[in-house]
Amino acid sequence: MAEPFGRRYRAAVAFFRRPLVRWTFVVLLTGQMLYGTGFATVAAAARWGWPGAAAVAAAGAAAAACCLLALAREGERRNAALLGLTLLGGLALNAAEAYSGMAFLYIAVYALPFRTGPPPAVALIVSGVAAFATASPLSGLAGWELVGNLLGLGYAAILAFLIRQLVVTRERSAEAAEARAREAVLAERTRLAREVHDILAHSQSAQIVYLEGARLLLERGRDRAAALDRVNRAAALARTSLEETRRALDALRGQELSLAERLERLAVEYRSVTGAACTVSVAGDPGPLEAEARLAVARTAQEALTNTRKHAPGAPVTVDLRLGGDWCELEVRDTGGAAGRPSPAGSGYGLVGMRERAELIGGSLTAGPSGEGFGVLLRVPVRRAGEDGAT
């Protein structure tokens, strides 16, 4: 229901902003004001002679000019003065002849909420209506006729303020929607940066190291078997990176593997690349976890295993996933030496990215020496798919 209304509103705004429509509107307003001025001028000539007629005509022309300038220009203070003079001109015409200045009054009442701020608009409308009620008996307008016109002016003022508030509300809603869209774009860019790092950065940097080592060995005429081993390692890393990219694309297509399967694949990859043991244990059912929590667990396990390959090559690793109560825990521990390992505070983008990913969903990450090796512990809240994100 809101969307059709929004389309109708935008269509109406676009229609009234067309140059032909706006000029037609200006011509009609000008004609109405000139008609009232001419009517009052004729009445003033009959009552006060030509000097009075000239004064009324001048007042009407000045009021019409002020009204058109206020509709054409921006600036709250300037428009308040111009529309105030429009009200005075309409009151002067009504004093000369009943109803002759009503066009000026109604145009000013409708325009004030849009062309000035709310305080000056309210002050001018209230004072103008009060002056109209006081001066109307001079032209013979009294009784129920006066009451009817006062009610009409009051209704016009209320309607104008309501329409203005509707316009302001829609503009603020549009600005808020644009702000949310910008925030969503920035968040998506940050997420993609983490994904690029998690999928490509480590594997490609390792490939470069292996290939550079192979090049140096070949240039110096060293052991060709060692150079070939480095090339094979780089090729294995390239295949791993390609497989991880395919898994990421499958996830984007809605063909995501279960969390247990992803962890097992990471373990198989670790065993094939390093030749060391990597065991995975899963306690509880992680299936109902929301997508962000599953992604955080998988990426943290991948990053932790990559760091183990870099800093403790050949070290056995255990990957434990525990789901129970309100928290899901992932613990990755190796038995390699802790010396030279990244500090818990984080020395590279890897640990920083893992910690950011955890904190974004209300979790935490700790990393540091664990026994003779190194351990990473991720804790994320259990929010089942479709549940509210509040903790």
C-alpha positions as CSV (number, residue, x, y, z in Angstrom):
1,M,0.0,0.0,0.0
2,A,2.8,2.4,0.8
3,E,4.7,1.7,-2.4
4,P,1.7,2.6,-4.7
5,F,1.2,5.8,-2.6
6,G,4.9,6.6,-3.0
7,R,4.6,6.2,-6.8
8,R,1.5,8.4,-6.9
9,Y,3.2,11.0,-4.8
10,R,6.4,11.1,-7.0
11,A,4.2,11.3,-10.1
12,A,2.2,14.2,-8.7
13,V,5.4,16.1,-7.7
14,A,6.9,15.5,-11.2
15,F,3.7,16.7,-12.8
16,F,3.6,20.0,-10.9
17,R,7.3,20.6,-11.5
18,R,6.8,20.6,-15.3
19,P,7.5,24.1,-16.7
20,L,4.1,24.3,-18.6
21,V,2.2,23.4,-15.4
22,R,4.0,25.9,-13.3
23,W,3.6,28.7,-15.7
24,T,-0.1,27.9,-16.1
25,F,-0.4,28.0,-12.3
26,V,1.3,31.4,-12.2
27,V,-0.9,32.8,-14.9
28,L,-4.1,31.6,-13.1
29,L,-2.9,33.1,-9.8
30,T,-2.0,36.4,-11.5
31,G,-5.3,36.6,-13.3
32,Q,-7.2,35.9,-10.0
33,M,-5.3,38.7,-8.2
34,L,-5.7,41.1,-11.1
35,Y,-9.4,40.4,-11.2
36,G,-9.7,41.2,-7.5
37,T,-7.7,44.3,-7.9
38,G,-9.8,45.5,-10.8
39,F,-13.0,44.8,-9.0
40,A,-11.8,46.7,-5.9
41,T,-10.6,49.6,-8.0
42,V,-14.0,50.0,-9.7
43,A,-15.7,50.0,-6.3
44,A,-13.2,52.4,-4.8
45,A,-13.7,54.8,-7.8
46,A,-17.4,54.8,-7.1
47,R,-17.0,55.4,-3.4
48,W,-13.9,57.7,-3.1
49,G,-13.2,58.9,-6.6
50,W,-10.1,58.5,-8.8
51,P,-7.6,59.2,-6.0
52,G,-9.1,56.3,-4.0
53,A,-9.2,54.1,-7.0
54,A,-5.5,54.8,-7.8
55,A,-4.5,54.0,-4.2
56,V,-6.4,50.7,-4.3
57,A,-5.0,49.8,-7.7
58,A,-1.5,50.5,-6.5
59,A,-2.0,48.4,-3.3
60,G,-3.3,45.5,-5.4
61,A,-0.5,45.7,-7.9
62,A,2.1,45.9,-5.2
63,A,0.6,42.9,-3.3
64,A,0.5,40.8,-6.5
65,A,4.1,41.6,-7.3
66,C,5.2,40.7,-3.7
67,C,3.2,37.5,-3.9
68,L,4.8,36.4,-7.2
69,L,8.3,37.3,-5.9
70,A,7.8,35.2,-2.8
71,L,6.7,32.2,-4.9
72,A,9.7,32.6,-7.2
73,R,12.5,33.2,-4.7
74,E,14.1,31.4,-1.7
75,G,14.9,32.8,1.7
76,E,12.6,32.6,4.7
77,R,13.1,36.1,6.0
78,R,12.6,37.8,2.6
79,N,9.6,35.7,1.8
80,A,8.0,36.4,5.2
81,A,8.2,40.1,4.4
82,L,6.8,39.7,0.9
83,L,3.9,37.5,2.0
84,G,3.2,39.9,4.8
85,L,2.8,42.7,2.3
86,T,0.6,40.4,0.3
87,L,-1.7,40.0,3.3
88,L,-1.8,43.7,3.8
89,G,-2.7,44.3,0.2
90,G,-5.5,41.7,0.4
91,L,-6.9,43.4,3.6
92,A,-6.8,46.8,1.8
93,L,-8.8,45.4,-1.1
94,N,-11.3,43.8,1.2
95,A,-11.7,47.1,3.0
96,A,-12.6,48.8,-0.3
97,E,-14.9,46.0,-1.5
98,A,-16.0,42.7,0.2
99,Y,-14.3,39.5,-1.2
100,S,-12.1,41.4,-3.7
101,G,-8.9,40.6,-1.7
102,M,-9.7,37.0,-0.8
103,A,-7.4,35.6,-3.5
104,F,-4.4,37.4,-1.9
105,L,-5.3,36.1,1.5
106,Y,-5.8,32.5,0.5
107,I,-2.6,32.5,-1.6
108,A,-0.6,33.9,1.2
109,V,-2.0,31.5,3.8
110,Y,-1.2,28.5,1.5
111,A,2.3,29.8,0.6
112,L,3.5,30.8,4.1
113,P,4.2,27.3,5.5
114,F,6.2,26.4,2.4
115,R,8.1,29.6,1.8
116,T,9.0,30.6,5.3
117,G,9.7,28.9,8.6
118,P,6.9,27.6,10.9
119,P,7.1,30.4,13.5
120,P,6.8,33.4,11.1
121,A,4.2,31.5,9.1
122,V,2.0,31.0,12.2
123,A,2.5,34.6,13.3
124,L,1.6,36.1,10.0
125,I,-1.4,33.8,9.4
126,V,-2.8,34.5,12.9
127,S,-2.3,38.2,12.6
128,G,-3.7,38.3,9.1
129,V,-6.9,36.4,10.0
130,A,-7.4,38.6,13.0
131,A,-7.0,41.7,10.9
132,F,-9.4,40.3,8.4
133,A,-12.0,39.7,11.1
134,T,-11.5,43.2,12.4
135,A,-11.5,45.0,9.0
136,S,-14.2,43.1,7.2
137,P,-17.2,44.9,8.8
138,L,-15.9,48.1,7.1
139,S,-16.9,46.6,3.8
140,G,-20.2,45.2,5.0
141,L,-18.9,41.6,5.5
142,A,-20.3,40.4,8.8
143,G,-22.4,37.7,10.5
144,W,-22.3,34.2,9.1
145,E,-20.5,35.3,5.9
146,L,-17.6,36.5,8.0
147,V,-17.7,33.3,10.1
148,G,-17.6,31.2,6.9
149,N,-14.6,33.0,5.5
150,L,-12.8,32.8,8.8
151,L,-13.4,29.1,8.9
152,G,-12.2,28.8,5.3
153,L,-9.0,30.6,6.0
154,G,-8.4,28.5,9.1
155,Y,-9.0,25.3,7.1
156,A,-6.6,26.5,4.4
157,A,-3.9,27.2,7.0
158,I,-4.3,23.8,8.6
159,L,-4.3,22.0,5.3
160,A,-1.1,23.9,4.2
161,F,0.7,22.9,7.4
162,L,-0.3,19.3,7.1
163,I,0.9,19.1,3.5
164,R,4.1,20.8,4.4
165,Q,4.7,18.3,7.2
166,L,4.0,15.4,4.8
167,V,6.6,16.8,2.4
168,V,9.2,17.3,5.1
169,T,8.5,13.7,6.4
170,R,9.0,12.2,3.0
171,E,12.2,14.2,2.4
172,R,13.6,13.0,5.7
173,S,12.6,9.5,5.0
174,A,14.3,9.6,1.7
175,E,17.5,11.1,3.3
176,A,17.4,8.3,5.9
177,A,17.0,5.7,3.2
178,E,19.9,7.1,1.3
179,A,22.1,7.1,4.4
180,R,21.2,3.5,5.1
181,A,22.0,2.6,1.5
182,R,25.4,4.3,1.8
183,E,26.1,2.5,5.1
184,A,25.1,-0.8,3.5
185,V,27.4,-0.2,0.6
186,L,30.3,0.6,3.0
187,A,29.6,-2.5,5.0
188,E,29.5,-4.6,1.9
189,R,32.8,-3.2,0.8
190,T,34.3,-4.1,4.1
191,R,32.9,-7.6,3.9
192,L,34.2,-8.0,0.4
193,A,37.6,-6.8,1.6
194,R,37.6,-9.5,4.3
195,E,36.5,-12.1,1.8
196,V,39.2,-11.2,-0.7
197,H,41.8,-11.4,2.0
198,D,40.5,-14.7,3.4
199,I,40.2,-16.4,0.0
200,L,43.1,-15.0,-2.0
201,A,45.6,-13.0,0.0
202,H,47.3,-15.8,2.0
203,S,47.4,-18.3,-0.8
204,Q,48.7,-15.8,-3.3
205,S,51.3,-14.4,-1.0
206,A,52.5,-18.0,-0.2
207,Q,52.6,-18.8,-3.9
208,I,54.8,-15.8,-4.6
209,V,57.2,-16.9,-1.8
210,Y,57.4,-20.4,-3.2
211,L,57.8,-19.3,-6.8
212,E,60.4,-16.7,-5.9
213,G,62.3,-19.3,-4.0
214,A,62.2,-21.6,-6.9
215,R,63.4,-18.9,-9.2
216,L,66.4,-18.1,-7.0
217,L,67.3,-21.8,-6.7
218,L,67.3,-22.1,-10.5
219,E,69.2,-18.9,-11.1
220,R,72.0,-20.0,-8.7
221,G,72.1,-23.5,-10.1
222,R,71.1,-25.1,-6.8
223,D,69.1,-28.2,-6.2
224,R,66.5,-28.5,-9.0
225,A,64.5,-31.0,-6.8
226,A,64.0,-28.3,-4.2
227,A,63.0,-25.8,-6.8
228,L,60.5,-28.3,-8.2
229,D,59.1,-28.9,-4.7
230,R,58.5,-25.2,-4.3
231,V,56.7,-25.0,-7.7
232,N,54.5,-28.0,-6.7
233,R,53.7,-26.3,-3.4
234,A,52.7,-23.1,-5.3
235,A,50.5,-25.2,-7.6
236,A,48.8,-26.9,-4.7
237,L,48.1,-23.5,-3.1
238,A,46.7,-22.2,-6.4
239,R,44.3,-25.2,-6.6
240,T,43.3,-24.6,-3.0
241,S,42.6,-21.0,-3.7
242,L,40.5,-21.9,-6.7
243,E,38.5,-24.4,-4.7
244,E,37.9,-21.8,-2.0
245,T,36.8,-19.3,-4.6
246,R,34.3,-21.9,-6.0
247,R,33.0,-22.5,-2.5
248,A,32.5,-18.8,-2.0
249,L,30.6,-18.5,-5.3
250,D,28.4,-21.5,-4.3
251,A,27.6,-19.7,-1.1
252,L,26.5,-16.6,-3.0
253,R,24.3,-18.8,-5.2
254,G,22.7,-20.3,-2.1
255,Q,24.6,-23.7,-2.5
256,E,26.6,-23.4,0.7
257,L,28.0,-26.5,2.3
258,S,27.2,-27.3,5.9
259,L,29.6,-26.0,8.5
260,A,30.8,-29.5,9.4
261,E,31.6,-30.2,5.8
262,R,33.5,-27.0,5.3
263,L,35.6,-27.7,8.4
264,E,36.3,-31.2,7.2
265,R,37.4,-29.9,3.8
266,L,39.7,-27.4,5.4
267,A,41.2,-30.3,7.4
268,V,41.7,-32.4,4.3
269,E,43.3,-29.5,2.6
270,Y,45.7,-29.0,5.5
271,R,46.6,-32.7,5.6
272,S,47.2,-32.8,1.9
273,V,49.4,-29.7,1.8
274,T,51.4,-30.2,5.0
275,G,51.3,-34.0,5.5
276,A,50.5,-33.3,9.2
277,A,47.5,-34.5,11.1
278,C,44.4,-32.4,11.4
279,T,41.4,-33.7,13.3
280,V,37.9,-32.1,13.4
281,S,35.3,-32.7,16.2
282,V,31.8,-31.2,16.2
283,A,29.7,-31.2,19.3
284,G,26.1,-30.1,18.7
285,D,24.2,-29.2,15.6
286,P,25.6,-26.0,13.9
287,G,23.1,-26.2,11.0
288,P,20.6,-23.7,12.3
289,L,23.2,-21.0,12.9
290,E,22.6,-17.7,11.0
291,A,24.7,-17.1,7.9
292,E,27.1,-14.5,9.4
293,A,28.0,-16.8,12.3
294,R,28.6,-19.8,10.0
295,L,30.8,-17.6,7.8
296,A,32.8,-16.3,10.8
297,V,33.4,-19.8,12.0
298,A,34.6,-21.1,8.6
299,R,36.8,-18.1,7.9
300,T,38.4,-18.2,11.3
301,A,39.2,-21.9,11.0
302,Q,40.7,-21.2,7.5
303,E,42.8,-18.3,8.8
304,A,44.0,-20.2,11.8
305,L,45.1,-23.2,9.7
306,T,46.8,-20.9,7.2
307,N,48.7,-19.3,10.1
308,T,49.7,-22.7,11.3
309,R,51.1,-23.6,7.9
310,K,53.1,-20.4,7.8
311,H,54.4,-20.3,11.4
312,A,54.5,-24.0,12.5
313,P,54.8,-26.1,9.3
314,G,54.1,-29.7,9.9
315,A,52.5,-29.2,13.3
316,P,49.4,-31.4,14.1
317,V,46.2,-29.4,14.5
318,T,42.9,-30.0,16.3
319,V,39.7,-28.2,15.3
320,D,36.9,-28.3,17.9
321,L,33.5,-26.9,17.2
322,R,31.2,-26.8,20.2
323,L,27.6,-25.6,20.1
324,G,25.5,-25.3,23.2
325,G,23.3,-22.8,25.1
326,D,23.7,-19.3,23.8
327,W,27.2,-19.6,22.4
328,C,29.1,-21.4,19.6
329,E,32.8,-21.9,20.2
330,L,35.5,-22.8,17.7
331,E,38.9,-23.7,19.0
332,V,41.9,-24.3,16.7
333,R,45.1,-25.5,18.4
334,D,48.4,-26.7,17.1
335,T,51.4,-28.3,18.9
336,G,54.1,-26.3,17.1
337,G,56.4,-23.9,18.9
338,A,54.8,-20.5,19.9
339,A,57.9,-18.5,19.2
340,G,57.5,-16.1,16.4
341,R,53.7,-16.5,16.2
342,P,51.3,-13.6,15.9
343,S,50.6,-11.9,19.2
344,P,47.1,-11.9,20.7
345,A,46.9,-8.2,19.9
346,G,47.2,-9.0,16.2
347,S,50.2,-8.3,14.0
348,G,48.6,-8.6,10.6
349,Y,45.3,-8.2,8.8
350,G,44.5,-11.9,9.4
351,L,43.9,-11.7,13.1
352,V,42.4,-8.2,12.8
353,G,40.0,-9.5,10.2
354,M,39.0,-12.5,12.3
355,R,38.4,-10.2,15.3
356,E,36.4,-7.7,13.3
357,R,34.3,-10.4,11.9
358,A,33.6,-11.8,15.4
359,E,32.8,-8.4,16.9
360,L,30.4,-7.5,14.1
361,I,28.1,-10.3,15.2
362,G,28.5,-9.8,19.0
363,G,31.3,-12.4,19.4
364,S,34.9,-12.4,20.5
365,L,38.2,-13.8,19.5
366,T,41.3,-14.6,21.5
367,A,44.6,-15.9,20.1
368,G,47.9,-16.7,21.8
369,P,50.2,-19.4,23.0
370,S,48.5,-22.6,24.2
371,G,50.7,-25.1,25.8
372,E,53.6,-25.9,23.5
373,G,51.8,-24.4,20.5
374,F,49.3,-21.7,19.5
375,G,45.6,-21.5,19.9
376,V,42.7,-19.5,18.5
377,L,39.3,-19.4,20.3
378,L,36.3,-17.9,18.6
379,R,33.0,-17.4,20.5
380,V,29.9,-16.2,18.6
381,P,26.3,-15.9,19.9
382,V,23.8,-18.5,18.9
383,R,21.2,-16.7,16.9
384,R,19.1,-19.1,15.0
385,A,18.3,-18.3,11.4
386,G,15.4,-15.8,11.3
387,E,15.7,-14.7,14.9
388,D,16.2,-11.1,16.1
389,G,19.8,-10.0,16.2
390,A,19.6,-8.7,19.8
391,T,21.7,-10.5,22.4
